[in-house]
Amino acid sequence: MKQILIMLCVVLSVCVYSAKAADVLFINPGYPTESFWQDVDSFNLNSAETLGLTLSTYHANRDHIAMIEYLEQRVREDNLPRYILLVNEKQAALKMLSVLENQFVYVQLILNDLTPQQKSTLSPYWRQYLLPSIIPDNNFAGFTTAESLFEKGERAAGQIAIIAGDRATPASIMRSRGALDFIQLQPKLELTQVIYGDWREKLAYRQTKVLLRRYPKLRYVWTANDLMAFGAIKAIEESSKRLGKDIVISTVNTSHRVLKALQAGKVSVLAGGHFAAGGLALFMIKQHAQGKAVTWPMELPLFRLIEPETDLFQRLLDSNWQGMSFESLGIKPISVHTSRFPSDNS
């Protein structure tokens, strides 16, 4: 992947605007202690401090209804910031947008975008108040991790199982679709099942126990996130199979725990970097608050394969966000132009 240096430590031009104009609320669909969402939160906080933005975060604890209810409460209290970051977790974003319509608050979606059908139902109001989304290329992540998993398994013929996230979240759908696209190209791979672990360790543990009994020749296990990988690891370690030898596992995310599992050889393939989506959104918000607009590709190459004993690996292991650039993620804006509002957010 081509590396292009764009530092978060940007030189900010002199600009006077109200405190509210710099306020940002992030509706985090996960738990505050959840590995991926912890990385998102910490990277967001560092980015906000660097950019001089005031950021607050609400955690919905994987309850998409709670996200909607929290916004309804803020509207009733007339207590909305100037900018709000949303995630289309379990397709809840359209309802959240309906709550925020005509509130004169700018909204930006990160990580999970509206579906094309959902976008087609938006009113003209959102052409002004919906900023361009920051969406990782999950299809690429799924394809690349499946491809690398096959390589780590020495391209041996065998059975492969997919432990996907959920059936509704766009990131889950696209990530598993990418893995399926690769598997369909490989006659040596026999797809056993696509199961849904709901991003949870304990559920993936139980599911993997069943898979191991049902498919004794299972060679590859592709998982959509690290928590589900941990469940699969535990089940395999309790079996007669040798982890990293008889069965290889791939996964996504960059928690301290999964990085140590990669280092120990329990996880054979790891991709990550999409935690930076919130930082990119804050960069765009800062530009917008200064009367500029930044246009990004529809899907950003935020994912990359993480290799042990590299500088990036160590930074992730240390959660060292200070001075972290987007260079290693290959990200750049298409254009920056002076405009009060984005010209097209459809």
C-alpha positions as CSV (number, residue, x, y, z in Angstrom):
1,M,0.0,0.0,0.0
2,K,1.4,3.4,-1.0
3,Q,2.2,5.4,2.1
4,I,1.4,9.1,2.1
5,L,2.3,11.4,5.0
6,I,-0.6,13.3,6.5
7,M,0.0,14.2,10.1
8,L,-2.7,14.8,12.6
9,C,-0.5,17.6,14.0
10,V,-1.6,20.1,11.4
11,V,-0.8,23.8,11.5
12,L,-4.1,25.5,12.3
13,S,-5.0,28.8,10.8
14,V,-6.3,31.6,13.0
15,C,-10.0,31.2,13.2
16,V,-12.6,32.6,15.7
17,Y,-15.7,30.6,16.3
18,S,-18.0,29.9,19.2
19,A,-17.3,27.1,21.7
20,K,-20.3,25.2,20.4
21,A,-18.8,25.2,16.9
22,A,-15.9,23.2,18.2
23,D,-18.0,20.7,20.3
24,V,-18.3,17.1,19.0
25,L,-20.3,14.3,20.4
26,F,-19.4,10.7,19.5
27,I,-22.1,8.1,19.9
28,N,-20.0,5.0,20.5
29,P,-22.1,1.8,19.9
30,G,-19.7,-0.4,21.9
31,Y,-18.6,-0.8,25.5
32,P,-16.0,1.5,27.0
33,T,-13.9,-1.6,27.9
34,E,-14.3,-3.3,24.5
35,S,-11.0,-3.7,22.8
36,F,-11.7,-2.1,19.4
37,W,-13.9,0.7,20.8
38,Q,-11.2,1.5,23.4
39,D,-8.7,2.1,20.6
40,V,-11.3,4.3,18.8
41,D,-11.9,6.3,21.9
42,S,-8.2,6.8,22.8
43,F,-7.3,7.8,19.2
44,N,-10.2,10.1,19.0
45,L,-9.2,11.8,22.3
46,N,-5.6,12.3,21.1
47,S,-6.9,13.7,17.8
48,A,-9.3,16.1,19.5
49,E,-6.6,17.4,21.7
50,T,-4.3,17.9,18.8
51,L,-6.9,19.7,16.7
52,G,-8.3,21.8,19.6
53,L,-11.7,20.3,19.6
54,T,-13.9,19.5,22.6
55,L,-15.0,15.8,22.4
56,S,-17.5,13.9,24.5
57,T,-18.4,10.3,24.1
58,Y,-21.6,8.3,24.9
59,H,-21.3,4.5,25.0
60,A,-24.4,2.5,24.0
61,N,-23.0,-0.8,25.2
62,R,-24.0,-2.7,22.0
63,D,-27.6,-1.5,22.5
64,H,-28.6,0.3,19.3
65,I,-31.9,1.4,20.8
66,A,-30.0,3.2,23.5
67,M,-28.2,5.3,20.9
68,I,-31.6,6.5,19.6
69,E,-33.0,7.2,23.0
70,Y,-29.9,9.1,24.1
71,L,-30.2,11.5,21.2
72,E,-33.9,11.9,21.8
73,Q,-33.0,12.9,25.4
74,R,-30.4,15.4,24.2
75,V,-33.0,17.0,21.8
76,R,-35.6,17.3,24.5
77,E,-33.0,19.0,26.7
78,D,-32.0,21.3,23.9
79,N,-28.4,20.2,24.6
80,L,-26.9,19.3,21.3
81,P,-23.3,20.1,20.2
82,R,-22.4,21.5,16.8
83,Y,-21.2,18.2,15.4
84,I,-22.2,14.5,16.0
85,L,-20.4,11.4,15.0
86,L,-22.6,8.3,14.4
87,V,-22.1,4.7,13.5
88,N,-24.7,2.8,11.5
89,E,-24.6,-0.1,14.0
90,K,-27.4,-2.6,13.3
91,Q,-28.9,-0.1,10.7
92,A,-29.9,2.4,13.5
93,A,-28.4,5.5,11.8
94,L,-31.5,6.4,9.8
95,K,-33.6,6.6,12.9
96,M,-30.9,8.7,14.6
97,L,-30.9,11.1,11.7
98,S,-34.7,11.4,11.9
99,V,-34.3,12.4,15.5
100,L,-31.7,15.0,14.6
101,E,-33.4,16.4,11.5
102,N,-34.0,20.2,11.6
103,Q,-31.8,20.5,14.7
104,F,-29.1,22.4,12.7
105,V,-26.4,20.0,13.8
106,Y,-23.8,18.6,11.5
107,V,-23.6,14.8,11.4
108,Q,-20.9,12.5,10.2
109,L,-21.0,8.8,9.9
110,I,-17.9,6.7,10.6
111,L,-17.1,3.0,10.3
112,N,-20.5,1.9,9.1
113,D,-22.3,4.0,6.5
114,L,-25.9,4.3,5.5
115,T,-26.9,1.7,2.9
116,P,-27.8,3.0,-0.7
117,Q,-31.4,2.4,0.1
118,Q,-31.3,4.4,3.3
119,K,-29.5,7.3,1.6
120,S,-32.2,7.4,-1.1
121,T,-34.8,8.2,1.7
122,L,-32.9,11.2,3.1
123,S,-34.6,14.6,2.9
124,P,-32.8,17.6,1.2
125,Y,-32.0,18.9,4.6
126,W,-29.2,16.4,4.9
127,R,-27.4,17.7,1.8
128,Q,-26.3,20.5,4.0
129,Y,-25.9,18.9,7.4
130,L,-24.6,15.5,6.6
131,L,-20.8,15.5,6.1
132,P,-19.0,12.9,3.9
133,S,-18.7,9.6,5.7
134,I,-15.4,8.0,6.8
135,I,-15.8,4.3,6.0
136,P,-13.0,1.7,5.9
137,D,-12.8,-0.7,3.0
138,N,-14.1,-3.8,4.9
139,N,-14.4,-5.8,1.7
140,F,-10.7,-5.4,1.2
141,A,-10.0,-6.3,4.8
142,G,-12.0,-9.5,4.5
143,F,-10.4,-10.5,1.2
144,T,-6.9,-9.7,2.4
145,T,-7.1,-11.5,5.7
146,A,-8.6,-14.6,4.0
147,E,-5.8,-14.5,1.4
148,S,-3.1,-14.2,4.0
149,L,-4.7,-16.9,6.1
150,F,-4.4,-19.3,3.1
151,E,-0.7,-18.4,2.7
152,K,-0.1,-18.9,6.4
153,G,-1.6,-22.3,6.1
154,E,0.9,-23.0,3.3
155,R,-1.9,-23.0,0.7
156,A,-2.8,-26.5,1.9
157,A,-6.2,-27.9,0.8
158,G,-8.7,-27.9,3.7
159,Q,-11.9,-26.8,5.2
160,I,-12.5,-23.2,6.2
161,A,-15.1,-21.7,8.6
162,I,-16.2,-18.1,8.8
163,I,-17.2,-16.5,12.1
164,A,-18.8,-13.3,11.0
165,G,-20.0,-10.4,13.2
166,D,-23.7,-10.0,12.7
167,R,-26.2,-10.1,9.8
168,A,-27.1,-6.4,9.8
169,T,-24.1,-4.1,10.4
170,P,-22.6,-3.0,7.0
171,A,-19.0,-3.6,8.2
172,S,-19.9,-7.1,9.1
173,I,-21.6,-7.8,5.8
174,M,-18.8,-6.4,3.7
175,R,-16.0,-7.9,5.7
176,S,-17.4,-11.4,5.4
177,R,-18.3,-10.9,1.8
178,G,-14.6,-10.1,1.1
179,A,-13.5,-13.3,2.7
180,L,-16.1,-15.3,0.7
181,D,-15.0,-13.7,-2.5
182,F,-11.5,-15.0,-1.9
183,I,-12.6,-18.5,-0.9
184,Q,-14.7,-18.8,-4.0
185,L,-11.5,-18.3,-6.1
186,Q,-9.7,-21.1,-4.4
187,P,-10.6,-24.7,-5.4
188,K,-8.4,-26.0,-2.5
189,L,-10.7,-24.4,0.1
190,E,-13.9,-26.0,1.2
191,L,-16.3,-23.6,2.9
192,T,-18.0,-25.4,5.8
193,Q,-20.2,-22.8,7.4
194,V,-20.7,-19.0,7.9
195,I,-21.8,-18.5,11.4
196,Y,-22.5,-15.2,13.4
197,G,-20.7,-14.7,16.6
198,D,-22.2,-11.3,17.3
199,W,-18.7,-10.0,18.0
200,R,-18.7,-11.9,21.3
201,E,-16.0,-14.2,22.7
202,K,-18.1,-16.6,24.7
203,L,-20.5,-17.2,21.8
204,A,-17.6,-17.8,19.3
205,Y,-16.1,-20.2,21.8
206,R,-19.3,-22.3,21.9
207,Q,-19.7,-22.1,18.1
208,T,-16.1,-23.2,17.5
209,K,-16.5,-26.2,19.8
210,V,-19.4,-27.3,17.6
211,L,-17.4,-26.6,14.4
212,L,-14.5,-28.8,15.6
213,R,-16.8,-31.7,16.3
214,R,-18.7,-31.3,13.0
215,Y,-15.6,-30.7,10.8
216,P,-12.6,-32.8,12.1
217,K,-10.6,-31.7,9.0
218,L,-11.1,-28.0,9.7
219,R,-7.8,-26.2,8.7
220,Y,-8.7,-22.5,8.6
221,V,-10.8,-20.2,10.8
222,W,-11.5,-16.7,9.6
223,T,-13.0,-14.4,12.3
224,A,-14.4,-10.8,11.9
225,N,-13.0,-9.4,15.1
226,D,-10.5,-10.2,17.9
227,L,-13.0,-11.1,20.6
228,M,-14.4,-13.9,18.4
229,A,-10.9,-15.0,17.6
230,F,-10.2,-15.4,21.4
231,G,-13.2,-17.6,21.7
232,A,-12.1,-19.8,18.8
233,I,-8.5,-19.9,20.2
234,K,-9.8,-21.2,23.6
235,A,-11.9,-23.9,21.9
236,I,-9.0,-25.1,19.7
237,E,-6.6,-25.1,22.6
238,E,-9.0,-27.4,24.5
239,S,-9.1,-29.8,21.5
240,S,-6.4,-32.1,20.2
241,K,-5.6,-29.6,17.4
242,R,-2.4,-27.6,17.4
243,L,-3.0,-23.9,17.1
244,G,-0.9,-22.4,14.3
245,K,-0.1,-25.8,13.0
246,D,-3.2,-27.9,12.4
247,I,-5.5,-24.9,12.4
248,V,-4.6,-21.3,11.6
249,I,-6.7,-18.2,12.6
250,S,-7.1,-14.8,11.1
251,T,-8.8,-11.8,12.7
252,V,-9.3,-8.0,12.8
253,N,-8.5,-5.3,15.4
254,T,-5.4,-4.1,17.3
255,S,-6.1,-4.6,21.0
256,H,-3.2,-5.3,23.2
257,R,-4.5,-8.8,23.8
258,V,-4.7,-9.7,20.1
259,L,-1.3,-8.2,19.4
260,K,0.2,-10.4,22.0
261,A,-1.6,-13.4,20.5
262,L,-0.2,-12.5,17.1
263,Q,3.3,-12.3,18.7
264,A,2.8,-15.7,20.3
265,G,1.6,-17.3,17.1
266,K,-1.9,-18.0,18.3
267,V,-3.3,-15.7,15.7
268,S,-1.6,-16.2,12.3
269,V,-3.1,-13.2,10.5
270,L,-4.1,-9.8,11.8
271,A,-5.5,-6.7,10.1
272,G,-6.2,-3.3,11.7
273,G,-6.0,0.4,11.4
274,H,-9.7,1.3,11.1
275,F,-9.7,2.7,14.6
276,A,-8.3,5.9,12.9
277,A,-11.7,6.6,11.3
278,G,-12.8,8.8,14.2
279,G,-9.5,10.8,14.0
280,L,-10.0,11.4,10.3
281,A,-13.6,12.5,11.0
282,L,-12.3,15.0,13.6
283,F,-9.8,16.3,11.1
284,M,-12.6,16.9,8.6
285,I,-14.8,18.5,11.2
286,K,-12.0,21.0,12.1
287,Q,-11.6,21.9,8.4
288,H,-15.4,22.3,8.1
289,A,-15.5,24.5,11.2
290,Q,-12.9,26.8,9.5
291,G,-15.1,27.1,6.4
292,K,-13.4,24.4,4.4
293,A,-14.6,21.0,3.2
294,V,-12.5,17.9,2.7
295,T,-13.5,15.2,0.2
296,W,-12.5,11.6,0.8
297,P,-12.8,8.4,-1.2
298,M,-16.0,6.5,-0.6
299,E,-14.1,3.7,1.1
300,L,-10.7,4.4,2.7
301,P,-7.8,2.0,2.9
302,L,-7.6,2.1,6.6
303,F,-6.8,-1.6,7.0
304,R,-3.4,-3.1,6.7
305,L,-1.9,-6.3,7.8
306,I,-0.1,-6.0,11.1
307,E,3.3,-7.8,11.4
308,P,5.1,-8.5,14.7
309,E,8.3,-6.7,15.6
310,T,7.6,-3.7,13.4
311,D,7.4,0.0,14.4
312,L,3.7,0.1,13.8
313,F,3.2,-3.1,15.9
314,Q,5.1,-1.6,18.8
315,R,3.1,1.7,18.6
316,L,-0.1,-0.2,18.6
317,L,1.1,-2.4,21.5
318,D,2.0,0.7,23.5
319,S,-1.1,2.6,22.4
320,N,1.3,5.3,21.5
321,W,-0.8,7.8,19.6
322,Q,1.4,10.8,20.1
323,G,2.6,12.0,16.7
324,M,0.8,9.1,15.0
325,S,0.4,9.9,11.3
326,F,-1.9,8.4,8.7
327,E,1.2,7.6,6.7
328,S,1.2,3.9,7.4
329,L,-2.5,3.7,6.5
330,G,-2.1,5.2,3.0
331,I,-4.7,7.9,3.5
332,K,-5.1,11.3,1.8
333,P,-7.9,13.7,1.0
334,I,-8.8,14.0,-2.6
335,S,-9.1,17.8,-2.3
336,V,-9.5,20.6,0.1
337,H,-11.5,23.6,-1.1
338,T,-12.9,26.7,0.5
339,S,-16.6,26.3,0.9
340,R,-19.0,26.8,3.8
341,F,-20.7,23.5,3.2
342,P,-19.9,20.3,1.3
343,S,-21.1,20.6,-2.2
344,D,-22.6,17.0,-2.4
345,N,-23.2,14.6,0.4
346,S,-25.5,12.2,-1.5
